[in-house]
Amino acid sequence: MTEADTDTNFEQTASRSADADRRTDRDGITGHVVSVLWNRTEGRPRALWRVLGVYVTSFVGIFMLPALALAGTELPPSVAGAAQNLIAALTGLLVAVGVAKYVDRRPLTDYGLAFSPSFLKDFGAGSVIALAGMAVALPASLIAGWATVSEVFSGGVGTNVLPFAAAFGVYTIQWAFTAFWEELVFRGIILTSAVEGFRSRWLSDRGAVVAGVVASSLIFSLGHFPGTLEKFGFRVALGLLLGAAYVWTDSLALPIGLHFLVNFAMNNIYGLSNFLEAAEAAMLIRPTFTGPAQFVGVYGAINGAAVLCVAALTVGYVALRNGDLGSRLSSAYLQRD
């Protein structure tokens, strides 16, 4: 063996030793820490950190930016709400684009934003379903003697409110923006990431979808800072409905339509938002509620029953649309987290 051969063997041995050291380090404490944070197979953070990252980023951009941008302004309540949610919608869209391109590396359409004629159909169906389902609440309160209609085509009271027609139109825009960004963030990104994260050898695909819908609904409710158990439960129930509508259709169209008209119907069409701030809002029908708060309150039993009506109508629509209630949720990531 020549001296050159000896040097070559030494270099190969040293290289194999370095590779072994790297493997040992990867499989050691550092490797375990990295494995908790990073999915090597998919080349992206694990689902928990993706969800937390989106939640924190959205909180800063969606809740803090509008407050800073509109600080000191004296806009009419309807205009202020529309401006806040326009900023929130743009921020939510930027977050989605950034996550899709730099984290998930997949098209934005994977978050349920595949626009097509069927998208408009599902959006319209969701809007009609919500409008019809929420319509049962006010008659129920009127029949029970817990409400009276005090005004129709009401522009609201306050020093800086718009006339009814203008304010009603602006509130329509506000709730459209609200539905868009909340569904994109909480269903499109967070629910999709949660389902991908729950998929494992211990949980079936169906179980992962159920767990993802529940987890995203809890996050959705917590994101609205519920101060009471009634508020928390109401928004969890609404989140479950919207999450189910998303996975049943693999599109944000139906949940956006449902969300849009549930908000609009409660706040501005049927006047079901029974709290002090509602006096400033334009309402097609402005009722005065006198019944017990646990029944006629905005998060009371009657409004909760109306949401259940919306859910029943949604189930019927999906059954007719799909032929079953199976999940249609698709994912660009076939490997399990």
Buried (B, 14 or more C-beta within 10 A) or exposed (E): EEEEEEEEEEEEEEEEEEEEEEEEEEEEEEBEEEEEEBBEEBEBBBBBBBBBBBBEBBEEBBBEBBEEEBEEEEBBBBBBBBBBBBBBBBBBBEBBEEBBEEBBEBEBBBBBBBEEEEBEBBBEBBBBBBBBBBBBBBEBBEEEEBBEEEBEEBBBEEEEBBEBEBBBBBBBBBBBBBBBBBBBBBBBBBBBBBBBBBBEEEBEBEBBBBBBBBBBBBBBBBBBEBEEEBBBBBBBBBBBBBBBBBBBBBBBBBBBBBBBBBBBBBBBBBBBBBEEEBBBBBBBBBBEBEBEEEBBBBBBBBBBBBBBBBBEBBBEBBEEBEEEEEBBBEBBBEEBB
